[in-house]
Amino acid sequence: MDDRDEEAIAYDHRSDGMYPLITNDRNLSPAQVLEAHKGQPMIEKRFEQVKTEHEIAPVFLKDEGRIEALFTLYFLALLVQALIERELRRAMKREGVGELPLYPEQRQCKRPTTEQILRLFSLAQRHNLIEGALTVQVFDVELTHLQRQVLSLLGVPEHAFRSPH
């Protein structure tokens, strides 16, 4: 006795690889809904950065205004990250720079991230030698060729890292 449901099997066969996409925006066409859905991995990657790079952890806020303010700050941090990456990648394309040695051991990187850029500048320091209330000497940061190149691509003047003397 064969107790297979041939109708259910045929339906499953016809719907293999299909899944529903649901939206509350009734102004989008089915093609626009699918296009928006294709951007989901990028959005999820950004929110992963909140947990990893920004080390977001559980917070015990009860006031809705404070919760909203905290998440607004994290949103702004993610937005700034995305803008830095977009600006650098566009400048690289415009200037014909295919790769930058931003990985460990100066390995080449085609799609720099904000984390890599910040790491590149993490040891850049300026020191002031102060005696009393008087600045005796300023030890400006010594930028590497790569740091100067990234600043140039981002449109940030080198003097932003120098003392105003």
Protein Blocks (a to p, Z undefined) as FASTA:
>chain_A
ZZbdfklmmmmmmmgoiacdddfblkbcfklmmmmmmmmmmmmmmmmmmmmmnopacddd
fblklmmmmmmmmmmmmmmmmmmmmmmmmmmmmnopabdcfbghhiacfbdcfklmmmmm
mmgccddddehjbcfbdcdddddfklmmmmmmnopafklmpccZZ
